[in-house]
Amino acid sequence: MLAHALKQKTLFALILGVVLSVLLVAASDVSARQQSQSKTAEQQVPLNPAPPPAPEQPLPYSHKTHLALGLQCQFCHTNPGQGRLMTYPATSKCMSCHTTIDKDKPAIMKLAQYAKSGEQVPWVRIYTVLPGVNWTHATHLKAGMKCQTCHGDVAQMSTMTLATSVTSMATCINCHQINNAPTTCITCHSWPSNVPSESAK
């Protein structure tokens, strides 16, 4: 009788262990899916299916390294005036850290030369707005868009590449539809001044 009761308790403990294991696996799967969905919701622009190789830059720069230190996008990239394009940081801003950090590395020594001469680092722009498109960062930032909404998970990029398809017209229209923004032609394009409009004919 005692042996039978012990067997039942052992069997019950075994079943309970299996059930708890299944529940833990299911919970971790749900958590992973939620994290994935929140990341997807944050980045509305689809990834570029075949990103071109990153251009050669005058200095190596890792967003991943710098953002891991707690720097925010707007610390280096400001949006002056009408805010068409984000700017690159002044070399003096870079040197505010690098006068002491990694100052003996060749790249930082080259950065120091740019700063000493008063030159800006001639960074190669990755994302460019096509001619004929009226577009500004300012409007999108005011609408609550975040950097990662359009540029992807920059915090994980050791080398900046054309990771998303943010500069394609279809992507712009799709994003505007999702966010209830206007999608008429004149939203992004103005009629060329040297071409008469239909009403002027």
CYANA upper distance limits for C-alpha pairs under 8 A (distance plus 0.5 A):
  1 MET  CA      5 ALA  CA      6.82
  2 LEU  CA      6 LEU  CA      6.73
  3 ALA  CA      7 LYS  CA      6.69
  4 HIS  CA      8 GLN  CA      6.78
  5 ALA  CA      9 LYS  CA      6.75
  6 LEU  CA     10 THR  CA      6.61
  7 LYS  CA     11 LEU  CA      6.53
  8 GLN  CA     12 PHE  CA      6.50
  9 LYS  CA     13 ALA  CA      6.57
 10 THR  CA     14 LEU  CA      6.62
 11 LEU  CA     15 ILE  CA      6.68
 12 PHE  CA     16 LEU  CA      6.53
 13 ALA  CA     17 GLY  CA      6.56
 14 LEU  CA     18 VAL  CA      6.82
 15 ILE  CA     19 VAL  CA      6.67
 16 LEU  CA     20 LEU  CA      6.61
 17 GLY  CA     21 SER  CA      6.64
 18 VAL  CA     22 VAL  CA      6.73
 19 VAL  CA     23 LEU  CA      6.70
 20 LEU  CA     24 LEU  CA      6.62
 21 SER  CA     25 VAL  CA      6.72
 22 VAL  CA     26 ALA  CA      6.63
 23 LEU  CA     27 ALA  CA      6.53
 24 LEU  CA     28 SER  CA      6.66
 25 VAL  CA     29 ASP  CA      6.65
 26 ALA  CA     30 VAL  CA      6.71
 27 ALA  CA     31 SER  CA      6.65
 28 SER  CA     32 ALA  CA      6.60
 29 ASP  CA     33 ARG  CA      6.67
 30 VAL  CA     34 GLN  CA      6.62
 31 SER  CA     35 GLN  CA      6.71
 32 ALA  CA     36 SER  CA      6.62
 33 ARG  CA     37 GLN  CA      6.53
 34 GLN  CA     38 SER  CA      6.56
 35 GLN  CA     39 LYS  CA      6.66
 36 SER  CA     40 THR  CA      6.63
 37 GLN  CA     41 ALA  CA      6.50
 38 SER  CA     42 GLU  CA      6.64
 39 LYS  CA     43 GLN  CA      6.85
 40 THR  CA     44 GLN  CA      7.24
 42 GLU  CA    148 GLN  CA      7.39
 42 GLU  CA    149 THR  CA      6.06
 43 GLN  CA    148 GLN  CA      6.20
 43 GLN  CA    149 THR  CA      4.50
 43 GLN  CA    150 CYS  CA      6.82
 43 GLN  CA    151 HIS  CA      8.25
 43 GLN  CA    152 GLY  CA      6.35
 43 GLN  CA    153 ASP  CA      8.35
 44 GLN  CA    149 THR  CA      5.80
 44 GLN  CA    150 CYS  CA      7.08
 44 GLN  CA    175 CYS  CA      7.48
 45 VAL  CA    149 THR  CA      6.82
 45 VAL  CA    150 CYS  CA      5.71
 45 VAL  CA    151 HIS  CA      8.04
 45 VAL  CA    152 GLY  CA      8.05
 45 VAL  CA    164 THR  CA      6.97
 45 VAL  CA    165 SER  CA      7.16
 45 VAL  CA    166 VAL  CA      6.51
 45 VAL  CA    171 THR  CA      7.20
 45 VAL  CA    175 CYS  CA      7.65
 46 PRO  CA    164 THR  CA      6.32
 46 PRO  CA    165 SER  CA      6.58
 46 PRO  CA    166 VAL  CA      8.10
 46 PRO  CA    171 THR  CA      8.14
 47 LEU  CA    152 GLY  CA      7.94
 47 LEU  CA    163 ALA  CA      6.33
 47 LEU  CA    164 THR  CA      4.58
 47 LEU  CA    165 SER  CA      6.41
 48 ASN  CA    162 LEU  CA      7.60
 48 ASN  CA    163 ALA  CA      5.86
 48 ASN  CA    164 THR  CA      4.78
 48 ASN  CA    165 SER  CA      5.28
 51 PRO  CA    161 THR  CA      7.58
 51 PRO  CA    162 LEU  CA      6.09
 51 PRO  CA    163 ALA  CA      6.31
 51 PRO  CA    164 THR  CA      8.17
 52 PRO  CA    161 THR  CA      7.86
 52 PRO  CA    162 LEU  CA      7.18
 53 PRO  CA    161 THR  CA      7.37
 54 ALA  CA    126 ILE  CA      8.46
 54 ALA  CA    159 THR  CA      7.55
 54 ALA  CA    160 MET  CA      7.05
 54 ALA  CA    161 THR  CA      5.40
 54 ALA  CA    162 LEU  CA      7.87
 55 PRO  CA    124 VAL  CA      7.56
 55 PRO  CA    126 ILE  CA      8.27
 55 PRO  CA    161 THR  CA      8.30
 56 GLU  CA    124 VAL  CA      8.18
 57 GLN  CA    123 TRP  CA      6.47
 57 GLN  CA    124 VAL  CA      6.55
 58 PRO  CA    121 VAL  CA      7.65
 58 PRO  CA    122 PRO  CA      7.09
 58 PRO  CA    123 TRP  CA      6.86
 59 LEU  CA    107 ALA  CA      6.52
 59 LEU  CA    110 LYS  CA      8.38
 59 LEU  CA    111 LEU  CA      8.14
 60 PRO  CA    107 ALA  CA      7.48
 61 TYR  CA    158 SER  CA      7.82
 61 TYR  CA    159 THR  CA      7.29
 62 SER  CA     66 HIS  CA      6.99
 62 SER  CA    157 MET  CA      7.19
 62 SER  CA    158 SER  CA      4.84
 62 SER  CA    159 THR  CA      6.13
 62 SER  CA    160 MET  CA      8.04
 63 HIS  CA     67 LEU  CA      6.30
 63 HIS  CA    154 VAL  CA      7.01
 63 HIS  CA    155 ALA  CA      6.35
 63 HIS  CA    156 GLN  CA      7.72
 63 HIS  CA    157 MET  CA      6.30
 63 HIS  CA    158 SER  CA      6.31
 63 HIS  CA    159 THR  CA      7.65
 63 HIS  CA    160 MET  CA      7.91
 64 LYS  CA     68 ALA  CA      6.52
 64 LYS  CA    154 VAL  CA      7.52
 64 LYS  CA    155 ALA  CA      5.20
 64 LYS  CA    156 GLN  CA      5.35
 64 LYS  CA    157 MET  CA      5.64
 64 LYS  CA    158 SER  CA      5.71
 65 THR  CA     69 LEU  CA      7.32
 65 THR  CA    158 SER  CA      7.63
 66 HIS  CA     70 GLY  CA      7.70
 66 HIS  CA     71 LEU  CA      6.73
 67 LEU  CA     71 LEU  CA      5.40
 67 LEU  CA     72 GLN  CA      7.02
 67 LEU  CA     73 CYS  CA      8.50
 67 LEU  CA    155 ALA  CA      6.30
 68 ALA  CA    155 ALA  CA      7.79
 71 LEU  CA     75 PHE  CA      7.19
 72 GLN  CA     76 CYS  CA      8.09
 73 CYS  CA     77 HIS  CA      6.44
 73 CYS  CA    147 CYS  CA      8.20
 74 GLN  CA     78 THR  CA      6.08
 76 CYS  CA     87 THR  CA      8.45
 76 CYS  CA     88 TYR  CA      6.92
 76 CYS  CA     89 PRO  CA      5.37
 76 CYS  CA     93 LYS  CA      8.36
 77 HIS  CA     86 MET  CA      6.20
 77 HIS  CA     87 THR  CA      5.71
 77 HIS  CA     88 TYR  CA      5.95
 77 HIS  CA     89 PRO  CA      6.60
 78 THR  CA     86 MET  CA      6.29
 78 THR  CA     87 THR  CA      6.03
 78 THR  CA     88 TYR  CA      7.94
 78 THR  CA     89 PRO  CA      8.28
 79 ASN  CA     83 GLY  CA      5.34
 79 ASN  CA     84 ARG  CA      8.17
 79 ASN  CA     85 LEU  CA      7.36
 79 ASN  CA     86 MET  CA      5.61
 79 ASN  CA     87 THR  CA      6.93
 79 ASN  CA    137 HIS  CA      7.84
 79 ASN  CA    138 ALA  CA      7.44
 80 PRO  CA     86 MET  CA      8.27
 80 PRO  CA     87 THR  CA      8.39
 82 GLN  CA    136 THR  CA      7.66
 82 GLN  CA    138 ALA  CA      7.09
 83 GLY  CA    136 THR  CA      6.02
 83 GLY  CA    137 HIS  CA      5.95
 83 GLY  CA    138 ALA  CA      5.34
 84 ARG  CA    135 TRP  CA      6.75
 84 ARG  CA    136 THR  CA      4.37
 84 ARG  CA    137 HIS  CA      5.98
 84 ARG  CA    138 ALA  CA      7.35
 85 LEU  CA    136 THR  CA      7.07
 85 LEU  CA    137 HIS  CA      6.77
 86 MET  CA    137 HIS  CA      7.58
 88 TYR  CA    123 TRP  CA      8.48
 89 PRO  CA     93 LYS  CA      6.74
 89 PRO  CA     94 CYS  CA      7.54
 90 ALA  CA     94 CYS  CA      7.34
 90 ALA  CA    120 GLN  CA      6.88
 91 THR  CA     95 MET  CA      6.65
 91 THR  CA    111 LEU  CA      7.59
 91 THR  CA    112 ALA  CA      8.37
 91 THR  CA    114 TYR  CA      7.36
 91 THR  CA    115 ALA  CA      5.66
 91 THR  CA    118 GLY  CA      8.36
 91 THR  CA    119 GLU  CA      8.11
 91 THR  CA    120 GLN  CA      6.56
 91 THR  CA    121 VAL  CA      7.38
 92 SER  CA     96 SER  CA      6.68
 92 SER  CA    115 ALA  CA      6.45
 93 LYS  CA     97 CYS  CA      8.05
 94 CYS  CA     98 HIS  CA      6.77
 95 MET  CA     99 THR  CA      5.86
 95 MET  CA    111 LEU  CA      8.25
 95 MET  CA    112 ALA  CA      7.45
 95 MET  CA    115 ALA  CA      7.95
 97 CYS  CA    101 ILE  CA      6.59
 98 HIS  CA    102 ASP  CA      6.86
 98 HIS  CA    103 LYS  CA      6.28
 98 HIS  CA    108 ILE  CA      7.44
 99 THR  CA    103 LYS  CA      6.41
102 ASP  CA    108 ILE  CA      7.26
103 LYS  CA    108 ILE  CA      6.07
103 LYS  CA    109 MET  CA      6.87
104 ASP  CA    108 ILE  CA      7.33
104 ASP  CA    109 MET  CA      6.93
105 LYS  CA    109 MET  CA      6.69
106 PRO  CA    110 LYS  CA      6.71
107 ALA  CA    111 LEU  CA      6.71
108 ILE  CA    112 ALA  CA      6.57
109 MET  CA    113 GLN  CA      6.92
110 LYS  CA    114 TYR  CA      7.01
111 LEU  CA    115 ALA  CA      6.81
111 LEU  CA    121 VAL  CA      8.02
112 ALA  CA    116 LYS  CA      6.52
113 GLN  CA    117 SER  CA      6.69
114 TYR  CA    118 GLY  CA      6.62
114 TYR  CA    119 GLU  CA      5.56
114 TYR  CA    120 GLN  CA      6.91
114 TYR  CA    121 VAL  CA      6.99
115 ALA  CA    119 GLU  CA      6.65
115 ALA  CA    120 GLN  CA      7.86
126 ILE  CA    160 MET  CA      7.93
126 ILE  CA    161 THR  CA      6.98
126 ILE  CA    162 LEU  CA      6.63
127 TYR  CA    162 LEU  CA      7.07
127 TYR  CA    167 THR  CA      7.75
128 THR  CA    167 THR  CA      7.81
129 VAL  CA    133 VAL  CA      7.22
129 VAL  CA    135 TRP  CA      7.91
129 VAL  CA    167 THR  CA      7.03
130 LEU  CA    167 THR  CA      8.13
132 GLY  CA    189 HIS  CA      6.66
132 GLY  CA    190 SER  CA      7.80
133 VAL  CA    188 CYS  CA      5.98
133 VAL  CA    189 HIS  CA      5.70
133 VAL  CA    190 SER  CA      8.20
134 ASN  CA    187 THR  CA      8.33
134 ASN  CA    188 CYS  CA      5.41
134 ASN  CA    189 HIS  CA      6.20
134 ASN  CA    190 SER  CA      7.72
135 TRP  CA    188 CYS  CA      6.87
136 THR  CA    140 HIS  CA      7.47
137 HIS  CA    141 LEU  CA      6.56
138 ALA  CA    142 LYS  CA      6.65
139 THR  CA    143 ALA  CA      6.83
140 HIS  CA    144 GLY  CA      7.08
140 HIS  CA    145 MET  CA      6.06
141 LEU  CA    145 MET  CA      5.59
141 LEU  CA    146 LYS  CA      7.23
145 MET  CA    149 THR  CA      6.75
146 LYS  CA    150 CYS  CA      7.88
147 CYS  CA    151 HIS  CA      6.44
147 CYS  CA    152 GLY  CA      8.07
148 GLN  CA    152 GLY  CA      4.99
148 GLN  CA    153 ASP  CA      6.14
148 GLN  CA    154 VAL  CA      7.18
150 CYS  CA    164 THR  CA      7.54
150 CYS  CA    166 VAL  CA      6.40
151 HIS  CA    163 ALA  CA      7.31
151 HIS  CA    164 THR  CA      6.45
151 HIS  CA    166 VAL  CA      7.72
152 GLY  CA    163 ALA  CA      7.34
152 GLY  CA    164 THR  CA      7.04
153 ASP  CA    157 MET  CA      7.64
154 VAL  CA    160 MET  CA      8.02
165 SER  CA    171 THR  CA      7.17
166 VAL  CA    171 THR  CA      6.53
166 VAL  CA    172 CYS  CA      7.30
167 THR  CA    171 THR  CA      7.78
167 THR  CA    172 CYS  CA      7.82
168 SER  CA    172 CYS  CA      7.00
169 MET  CA    173 ILE  CA      6.73
170 ALA  CA    174 ASN  CA      6.57
171 THR  CA    175 CYS  CA      6.58
172 CYS  CA    176 HIS  CA      6.64
173 ILE  CA    177 GLN  CA      6.67
173 ILE  CA    183 THR  CA      6.60
174 ASN  CA    178 ILE  CA      6.75
175 CYS  CA    179 ASN  CA      6.69
176 HIS  CA    180 ASN  CA      6.29
176 HIS  CA    181 ALA  CA      5.10
176 HIS  CA    182 PRO  CA      6.92
176 HIS  CA    183 THR  CA      6.91
177 GLN  CA    181 ALA  CA      6.64
177 GLN  CA    182 PRO  CA      8.07
177 GLN  CA    183 THR  CA      7.66
182 PRO  CA    187 THR  CA      6.97
183 THR  CA    187 THR  CA      6.79
184 THR  CA    188 CYS  CA      8.37
185 CYS  CA    189 HIS  CA      6.28
185 CYS  CA    190 SER  CA      8.47
186 ILE  CA    190 SER  CA      6.11
186 ILE  CA    191 TRP  CA      8.35
191 TRP  CA    195 VAL  CA      7.89
191 TRP  CA    197 SER  CA      7.93
196 PRO  CA    200 ALA  CA      6.45
196 PRO  CA    201 LYS  CA      7.35
197 SER  CA    201 LYS  CA      7.32
